[in-house]
Amino acid sequence: MEARKRVFLIVLDSVGIGAAPDAPEYGDEGSNTVYAASTSEYFHTPNLQKLGFFNIEGARAEGFAPVENPLGAVMRLRELSKGKDTTTGHWELAGIVSREPMPVFPEGFPEGLISRLREATGREILCNLPYSGTKVILDYGRKHEESGALIVYTSADSVLQIAAHEDVVPVKELYEICGKAREICSGEWGVGRVIARPFTGTYPDYVRTPRRHDYSLKPPRRTMLDLLKNIGLTVAAVGKINDIFAGQGITEAVRTADNAEGIMRTLEYMKKDFTGLCFTNLVDFDMLYGHRNDVDGYAKALTYFDGKLGELMGAMREDDILLITADHGCDPSTPSTDHSREYVPLVIYGEKIRGGINLGTRDGFGTVAASVLDYFGAERHVEGTSVLWMCQK
């Protein structure tokens, strides 16, 4: 293994490219997140186009066609795991297929769980229903401020979220509460993530702050991250990657407030001398725009990323490889505000990668894990098949 090898893996959170074959089982027939964003006048992604993004099967966009000589190797990936959750998607990208879906609570959490949460925190509980994160603080924020009770809610995903005003429950205490909730949420209550959702402001102008923190289940088996760490490589997590993997297999991590900071931190890693993986999640697509059905906002976020993509490509060294993918969809044009079961793109770029390779449709997000491990000559004890040999010069 050459000491200068580096891989930059960027997950565009929720940037799906069309309904998967089993989308009807999830109520997501016809979803296509990228196409929905492309209907906005604010959508402009020439760098993704040059890489071959729109050469991928299903990657339709208004005003953007396939190119004759794309710079990257491209394909679309079909998820094998059950579910359409952030944790499930990222774990599969790292080489774990989840054959049983994580539990969801469409009618709220059972009294047994809520009772234990009250006992562990010493606070009463408000809401306990599936809810929009912005609407729940509007509807329950005043009562929370008056009583000190915690706003507990869920969504279509496997999550337990706890919202609290920073002046009522200090952020440090909210994190401790969510840590206790994580311990309670195991077995049949084992949601993929417990999420701290601090907010500020006065009614009705409450605002969620960037001090969100996710408490994930630990991956049940070794992932790509463990296998890289075990051979002494750097595994740097940018954004919520460290939370998603509960710190497992990660050697260093930086939190980010938004996509702009996530890209900035990734560029900073490109200037550093290290050997290994820089794994970045850009969450704004999902959190700010997909879940809020904001087509224009989603388009602007993709346009912003595309503008920075040229800078990312320009900062790469001879032995660097850039992978761009996603973890699920979140079509902002459908009535649903939840994730959508979609294919995800995979674009591979670098001086060592042959442009113009189109591998069609591949089964399993674990294609990413196996290919990254292959590049470093690491053990490939993951659920996935490497495509590196087909893409390298």
N, C-alpha and C positions, 0 to 999 in steps of 0.2 A: 504494500500500500504506500502510495506517495504521500508525503507529509502535507502537501499543499492542497489536497483535495477538500472541496467544500460543496455542500448542497444547501440551497436555499429553497425551502418548501413553503409556499404561500397558499393558505386556504382562504378563498373568497367566500366568507360564511354565507351560505344559502344561495349561491349563484348557480342554480340548476339550469339545465339546457333542454328540458322537455320531459314529459311524463314518462316514467318507467312502465314496463309492461304490467306490473302489479299495482299501478296507481289507482285504479278503480277500487281496489280493496281498502284504500286509505281515503277515499273520497276526493282524489286529486286528478281525476281524468281530465286531460286537456291542459294541465298546468305547464307553463314554460316561462320560467322567471326571466331569462335573458330576453326572450322575445317581448315579453310584457314591458320591460324597461326600454327596449328599443323603439317602442311606439311613442316615446316622449321626444319632444324637440331638443331636449338637453342631452340626448344619448350621442356620444361621439367617441369611438374606440379604435382609432387607426392602428395603434401599436399592437393591440390584440389581433386585429385583422392581419397585420404583417406576419405575426407569429403563426397564423393558421387557425386561429380560434374559430372562425366561421367556415373552415373546411371540415370541422368536426360534424359527424352525423347528428342531426337534430338541432344544431346551433344556429337557428334562424334569427335574423335581425333585420329590421327595416333599414334599408339604405346601406347595408354591409353584406357584400357577397364574398364567396371564397376567392382566394388569390392563387395565381398559377405557381408561384415559387415561394411557399411559406418558409419562414426562417426556422420554425420549430418542428418537432415531431408531435403529432396530436392523436387523440383518441377520446372516446367517451367511456365512462365506467358505470356499470350497473351494480347497485348495492345488493349484497347478499344477506346482510343482517335484516332482522325483523325490526321495523320501526323507521322513523324519520327524524330522529333526535340528534342533537349536536354531539352528545357523548358517543352514541352508537356510531355515527358517521366518522368521527375522529378516531375512535378505536379501530374501526375497520381500515381506515387509511394507514394506521400503524400496525395492522396485521392481525386483528382479532375480529372474527365474525360472531355476532351475537345472535344465536339461533332462537332465543326466546326474547320476546319484547320486554323492555323494562315496564314496570307497572305504571298505569295511569289512573287518575281518579276524577272521572268526568262529573261526578256528583259531589266532589269534595272529599276530604280525608275522613276516615272512620273515627268515631268518638274515642276509641282506644288510643289512637295516635295523638289526637288533640289533647286528651286528658294527660298523657305523659308529657307533652310539650308544655302544658300549663304548669305541671308539677316541677319540671326541670328549670323553667324560666321564672316562675313566680309571677307571671303576667297572664291576663285573660287573652282570648283570641277573638279577632273579628274576621268576618267574611267567610272563609273556608269554602270557597267556590272557585270554579274556573273563571278567570277574569282577565281583561286587558290590563297590562301593568300601569298604564297612564290613567285609565278610568277608575281603577280600584283605589288609587290614592285620592282621586277627586271625590269618590262616593263615600269613602271611609276615613279620609284624612282628619276631618274635624273631630269625629268621635274618638279617633286614636289620640289626638292631641289632648282631648279632655280627660280621657281615661287612662292613657298609657298602655292600653291593650295593643297587642301586635296584630298587624294586618297579614293574615296568612291566606295564600291563594295558590292556584295551580293553573295549568293550561292544558292544551291537547297533548303536550309533551310530558315526559316523565320527570316532573319537577315539583318541588315544594319551595315556594318563594315567600320571603318574609320582608315586608316593607315597614319602615319606621322613619319618622322624622328625626333628623339628626339632633334637634334641640330636645326631643323627648327621650330618645334612646341613642346615646352617643355611639358613633360608628364602632368603636372598640367593643362595646357591649353587644351591639348587633352581631358582630362577627362571632363573639363567644356564644351567643344564643344560637346562631346557625351551626356552630360546631357541635353544640348539644343536639340540635335537630338532626344533624348528620348521623350521630350515634344512634338516635332513635329510629331513623329511617333505614332499617335493614330487613332482610327476609322478605316477607310479603309486602312490606312497606318500603322496600329498597329502591326508591326513586333514583334516577340517574344523577340528578343534581339537586342540592339545596342551595338556594341563591339568596344572598343578602341584597336588599334593594333599598338603600338609604335615599331619602329625599329631603328637600328643604322648601322654603317659601311659606306663604300664607294662603289660606283658602280664598278663591279657587285657583290660585296661581302656584300650585305645587310643581316642583321640578325634580325629577330624578337626577341624582348626582353621579359622577363617574366612579364613585367609590364602591360600585357593585363588586361582590366577591362570590365566586362559585365554589361549592364544596361537592366534589364528585366522588362517586364510588371509585375505589382503586381498581384498575384493570385486573381481571381475574387471572390473566396469564402474562408472560413476557411479551413485550411489544418491540417494535423496531427500535424504540428509544432505549430500552434495557440492553438490547443486543449491541447497540453502538456504544453505549456507556461502558459496557463490560469489556470492550477492547480498548478502552482509554481515550475514546473520542469525545470531543465537546458535543453536548446536546443542549443548545440554547433555545429557550422558549420565549417567544415574544407575544404579548397579548394574553389571552385567556388559556393558552395551551397548558401552562403549568397547572391551572385549576382543573382542566378537563381530565388530565392524567393524574391528578392528586399528587403531583410532584414526582411520580414514579418514573425513573429512567432519565431524569433531567439533571443536568449539571449546573446550569445557571438560568435565571429567568428575569425578565423585566415586564412589569405591568404597563399597560397603555390606556390612555383615556379615549382614543378614537382611532379611526383609520389613518389619519395624518400622522399621528405619533407612531403607530405600528409600522408604517412605511419608513419613517425617519429612523426608528430603532433598527430596522432591517438594513438600511443603508449604512448605519454606523457599524453593524457587524460586517458588512462587506469591506469596510476599511481596516478591520482587525485581522491579525494573523492567527488563525486557528485551523484545526483540522476537525471536520465533523459536520454536524447538521445545525442549521438555523431554521426553526420551525415557527412560522408566524400565522396568527389568525387575525383577520380583519373583520371585525364583528358588526360594523355599522350597517352593512347591507341588510343584514337580518334584523338586528335590534331596532334600528331607527326607521327603516323604510319598508322592509318586507312585512313585518308584523303590523305595521300601521297602514298598509295598503297605499303607500305613497310612491306612485309610479315615477313622478318627476324626481323625487328625492333619490330613489334607487338609481335612476339614470344619471343623475349628477354625481353620485358616488362612484359609479363605474367609469364615468368620464374622468373624474379626478384620479382614480387609480391608473387609468390608461395614460394620463399625462405623466404620472410618476414612473410608469413602467419603463419608459425610455431611459430615465435616469438609473433605474435598477439594472437594466441591461447594460448600460454603459459602464457601470461600476464593477462588472464581473471580471474575474481573472481567467487565465487560460484554462485552468482545471476546475472551474466552477460549473455547476449545473443548477439551473433554475427550474422548479416545477410549480405550476399554477393549477390549482384544482379547487374543489368545493366539498362540502359535507352533506348537503341535501338541497332542496329548493325552498323558496318562500315567495311564491308568485304574488306580486303586489296588486295584480289586476283582478283576482278572483274574490268572491264574497268572503272566503275564509281569511282569517288573519294568522293562521297556523302554518307550520312548515308543510311543504309539499314533497311527495315521493317522486323524485326526478333522477334522471341520469345526471352525472356531473362531468365536467370537462377535465381533461388532463393535457396540459401543454408542457413539453420538455424542451429546454433551450440551453445552449452553451456552445463554446467552440468545439467541444468534443462530440456534439450531437449533430446528426445529419438532418438538415432541413428537408421538408417535403415528404416526410414519412407520415402516412395516415394509417393507423392500425384499427380503424373502424370502431367496433364496440367490444369491450373487454368485460368479462365477468369479474366483479369484485374490486372494491376500493383498495384491497391489499396489493394490487398491482404497484401502488406507490411504495409501500413498505418493502416489498421484495426488490424493486428496482433500486431503491436507495441503498439497501444492504448490499446488493450486488456491486454497486459502484465502489463501496469501501472494502469489498472482499470479506464481509462479515457473514456469520452464519445466517441462513435464511429460514429460521424456524418460525415462520409466520404463515398465515393463510393468504397466499397470493403468489402470483407468478411474475417474475421479472420480465420486462420488455426491453431492458437496457441493451441487450445484444443486438436487437433489431434497430436500435436508434443511434448507437455510437458509430463514429467514423472509424 
